[in-house]
Amino acid sequence: MIASRPPLQVLIAAPRGFCAGVDRAIRIVELALERFGAPVYVRHEIVHNRFVVDRLKTMGAIFVDELDDVPDDRPVVFSAHGVPKSVPAAATERGLSFVDATCPLVSKVHRQAERLIEEGRHILFIGHAGHPEVIGTLGQVPAGSITLVETVEDAGRVPVPDPENLAFLTQTTLSVDDTAAIVDALRIRFPAIRAPRSEDICYATSNRQAAVKEIAGSVERMLVIGSPQSSNSLRLAEVAERLGVSARLIERASAIDWECMGTPRSVGVTAGASAPEQLVREVIDALAERFEVTETVADHTPERMTFKLPRELVA
Ligand code: SF4
């Protein structure tokens, strides 16, 4: 006799998964492979997702850490996170052909940083040290003209050259709530600090965090599909945990810890902006092998953001 499976409500967050910047970056590598033939080199993971990277590798992309690893006669794509100015400059000097897959919303922050420096302001940049996007943004302006602020404590003690001549910018994939607390601390300490004209945390990051908040009250566990390197995925797990839901960041179904999972009556599922929908399906199918699953997709307003592809690849 087959033992009956315990019932499980699976609540799927929406929106989740790929954002317009990730879609565009992946398409850029695909188009570069069509246009130039394999191999096409990609500096750093095009987006933080092993599944995406492995698929592009099978198509002929070669992922490298540094420009020095790219041969002179092959094109190179820069990742969606953006690069310091020194990288395209070095590529130009070597005569390499390159395509920049930096998300336009990251590029927008880069341009803001340049403008603020032209105005003579010192920038306090809210972000996580070592993340490629942060390295890229810090590398848009001269060393010493921008200071990284990671926490509320940093905001309270960061030394600044002139408190009357400051501005702040942020990484695009931060926690909306943590960033608001850091900005509040900066504003108390530096009332004259200039804020960005519009929010730097991108639409995809804030929408996915809001979607997790929406379902967190209705589930006992949350599975967040994404890479441990993916800033926006890590933030989704944090958001759920802060709302009292036991959350796990997993790369794909095979990473589910069934012992930890236990026998909940409800599980929320979401995915970071670099995780393909295929992995969401895989996780739900894995749940369905052990539970009698009832699936519900949360109500949401569809995202309609799209970004243009670089002209050199579509002309
Ligand atoms: S998460 Fe936001 S900033 Fe990052 S690629 Fe997607 S849209 Fe662009």
Boltz pocket constraint, residues with backbone or C-beta under 6 A from the ligand:
constraints:
  - pocket:
      binder: B
      contacts: [[A, 19], [A, 20], [A, 21], [A, 22], [A, 80], [A, 103], [A, 104], [A, 105], [A, 106], [A, 172], [A, 173], [A, 202], [A, 203], [A, 204], [A, 205], [A, 232], [A, 273]]
      max_distance: 6.0
